Amino acid sequence: MGSPGFGLFLPASSSTILTTYSKNDWAACKETRRSVAGYCIFLGNFLISWKSKKHQTISRSSAEAEYGAMATIACELI
């Protein structure tokens, strides 16, 4: 549209496998006890998206915090 010079260059030989990594730190914030989650998404060897964010609510367990982080990644992928 307004920026034809920007975009991803994917060589023909590059992989198109989508890979995600996430890290969740349960109750990481000492003041609020909220978890901090981060993720990165790769298309082949190319980083295409990343984010780190403090959760809006307090998780009761590390499993609940991990589930919330995975739901965020699923939304980003869709």
Secondary structure, 3 states (H helix, E strand, C coil): CCCCCCCCCCCCCCCCCEEEEEEEECCCCCCCCCCEEEEEEEECCEEEEEEEEECCCCCCCHHHHHHHHHHHHHHHHC
